[in-house]
C-alpha cells in the first residue's frame, strides 16, 4: 500500500515538474530575448528604452540592431526581428504587404516626436533655410545636401515631405550621421541632414561635443521661422517634425508587445524626454496637497 502511495505521489510530482518546466519555456513579456531593427537616426532613444526595459525585467535580453529604415521594415516582414522602428508613413501597398505577411492589422505604436534637421558648421554665416531652398537644392546637380545614405530614414522623410521619390532627388552621401557632423567643415556650401536624436541628449558628453561643432538651421515656411524646440515639436510646427513608431510581427502579448507598452507608458515616455525628444503620450502631473 505504501509503495502504491509513493508511486502515485511520484506520478503527480513528475506532472508538476513538467508543467513548471513548460511554463518556464513559455513566451512572456518579462523574460526571453528579441531583436529590434532601428535606423541609426533614432538608435539612441531605442537603446535607452531597451535598457530601461531590461532593468525593469532582468530576465529579458533586447538586442538593438542598426539597419536602414526600408531594409529594417522588409526584414521585419521576413521575421528577422520582432520590432522595427519607423518614421515615415507607409504606402497603401506596404501596409497591405505588412498585414498579409505578418497577419496582423497595421497598428503603429507611436512613442516620440523627433525631427530631421539641417546643419552647417558653427562659423557658417548662414542662419536659416527655407522650404523653397530645400526643394530646389534637392533637384540641383550641385548636390548641396549631405545625407547618411540611401534607404535611410532622413532621406525617406525629406522625400515624403517634398512629395517626391528618393530616387528622384539629388544629394551627397557621407555614411553615418556623426561622420556628417565631424566632416561637414571640409565641404564649403554643403548642408548636412541628420536626425535630431543623433545629438539631442541634453547632458550627454558626446552629444554636447557634436552640438558644439554645428548649428541647426531654423526652417522658414510661409514667412515664419521654426526651430526644433519642444513646443514646435509637440505642435508639429517645425516642418520636418516626424513621429517615431514601432511595428511588430508578434501577435501575442509577449516580450515585443510588453516592450511597446512600456515605451508608450509613463516610464518609457520619461526616457524619451530624457533623450531630448518630445514624448508622444503626455502625462499630467498631479500633486495632492493635504
N, C-alpha and C positions, 0 to 999 in steps of 0.2 A: 504493500500500500504506500509506504514511504517512498519507494522508488517511483511509483506512478505519479505521486505528487511532485517529486523532483523533476521528472520528465516534463510534466505539464508546465511547471514554473520555468524551466529552461526554454520550453517552446515559446511561451509568452515573452520572455526576456529577449529572445532572438528576434521576435517580431518587432518589439520596441526598438531594439538596436538598429535593425534595418530601416525602420521608419525614421529614426533620428538621422541615420546616415543619408537617406534620401532627402530629408529636409535640409541637411547641411549643403547638399549639392544643388538644391533648387534655386532658381534665379531670385534675386531680391534687390531692392533699392539700396540696401545698406551693406552689401558685400558683393564681391566679384570685380571684374575688370571690363574696361571698354576703351575704344579709341574714338577721339574726336578729331575731325578734319577742320582746320581753320586757315583762312588766308593770313599771310604774315601781318597784314594791316591791323587785324584785331586779335593777334596771338596773345598779347599781354593780358587783356581782360579775360580771355578764355582760360589762360593758365591760372590767373588769380581765382577765378570761380572754381576751377578744378581743384586747386589747393585747398580752398575753403571747404569744399565738399568732402575731400579726403580727411581733413581734420575732424569734421563732424562725424564721419563714418570711416573709422580707421581700417576697416576690413575691405575698403574699396581701393581700386587702383585705376586711375584715369590717365591715359596716355594722350597728350595733345600733339598732333602731327601737323606741321605746316604744309599746306598744299594750296595751289592757286584755286580761287573760288569755283570756277567752272569745272575743274578736274575733281575737286572735292565733292561737288554735287553728283557728278557721274559715278564716282566710286561709292558714294552712299547708296545709289540705286543698285549697285552690284554687291552690296552687303560687305564692303571692306571696312566699314566703320559703323558705329551706332548713331553718331550725330555729325552733322555738318553745320558750320556757322555760315550764314548767308547775309548779304546786304542788299543785293539788287532784287527787283521784282522778277519773278519767273514768268516766262511767256505761257500762254494757254497750252501750247504743245508740251512744255516742260512740266507743267502741273499735271497734265494728263499722263505723261510718262511716269511721274512720281507715283500717282495714285494707282496706276496699273501694275508697276513693278514692285512697289512696296506694299500694295494692297491696304493703304490707309488713306483717309481723307487728308487733303492738304490743309494743315492747321499750323501755320508758322507761330512759334513761341517767341514773341518779341521781348527783348530784355534790356536794350540800351539804345540811346541816340549817339551816334558817332558822326564824323564828318570827313569829307575829302577836303584837304587844304592845299593851297598854292603857296609855295615858299620861295624866298630869294635870300641870298647872303645878307648878313646884318648891315653891311656897308653899301648895299644896293640902294640907289636913290628912289627906286620905285616904291610907292606907298600903298597902292591898291590895284585891283584888276576888275574889269567889267565883264559881264556875261558875253557881251559882243566880242571883246578881245579873246576870250576863251574859245568861243565858237569859231572865230576867224583863224586863230592860231592853230586849232586842231585840223584845219584844212590847208595849212601853209606848208610848202616844201621846206621851209626853214626848220620845221620840227622843233618849235620853241619849247614845248612841254616835255619834261622827262618823267616817265613812269617806271615802275619797278618790274614791268614785264607784261607780255600778252597774257590773256586769261585771268588777269589779276582783278581783285575787287575794285580797286581805284579806277582802272581803265573802264571796266564794265559800268560803273556807276556814272562816270562822266559821260560816257557814250549814251547811256539811257537818259540822262538829263538833257542832252543835246538832241535826243530823238534820232540817234544815228547807230549804226552797227560799228563795233570796234574795228572791224576790218576796213571800214571806210575812213578811218581817222589817221592822221599823220602825227607821229610823235617819236621821241628818242627813248632809249631804254638804258637804265643802269640797274642791274639786278639788286634788289634789296633796298628797302626804304631808308635804313640807316646809312647805306652807301651813298644814296642820293644826297642826304644831308651833308655828309662828310666830303663829298666830291663836287658839290654844286659850285663852289667858288672857282673851280677850274674851267667852267664853261660860262663866259660872259653872255648876258642877254638870254640865258635859259631860265626856265621856271620849273622847279620841282613840284611833283604832285604826289602827296603821300596821305596816309590815314592819320587822323588826329591821335589815335591811340598809340601811335609809334612813340610819341613823347608827351603824352597827356598826364602821366602820373606826377602829381604836384611836388612830392618830396623825395622822389627817386633821383639819385645822383646821376645816373646815366641819362635820364630824361632831361635833367637840368643842363647837363653838358650839351646835349643835342639841341635843346631850345636856345642855348646861348650862341649857337653858330648861325642861326637863320631867323627870319621873321616871317610870320604868317600874313599874307596879304588879305585885307578885307575885300569882300566881293561886292561890287556895285551892281544893283539890279533895280531897274526902273527908277533911277535917280537917287536911290538910297544905298548907303554902305552898311554891310552886315559883317560882323566878326563872329568868332566861334565861342562867345561866352555862353554860360549855362542857359540864360534866358532865351537867346536866339536858337539854341539847340532845342530847348524844351518846346518853344512855339514853332520850331522848324522854319524860322525866318531866314536863317542862313541858307542860301540857295542849294548848297551841297550837303545839307544835313541828311544823314541816312539812318535808317533803323536796322539794328542788328537783330537777327532772329535765328533760332535753332530749328533744324529739321531732323527728324529721327525716323528710323525704319523699325523701331521697336513697338510692337502692338500692345504689349502688356506693361503693367507698372513695375518695371524692374529698374536697373541702375540708370539707364538713359533717361527715362521719364522722371525718375527721382531727382536726377541732376537738373533737369529742366525746371521742375517745380521749385527746387531750392534756388536756382538762379533768378527766378521771377518773384520770389517772395522777399520779405524784408531783409533777411540776412544777405541774400545774393545781391539785392539792389544797393545795399550799403557798400559791398565790394565794388560794384560798378561805379558808384560815386567816388570811392577812394582811388579808382583808376583815372579820375578826371573826366569821366564821361557822364552823360545825363541819364539817370535811371528812367526806364520806360514806365515802370509802375511806381507811382508816388504814394508814400505812406504818410499820413498826417500824424504829427507828434502830439500826443495829448498828455498834459500834466495835471494830475488831480491834486488839488490843494485841500488840506484839512484844517 
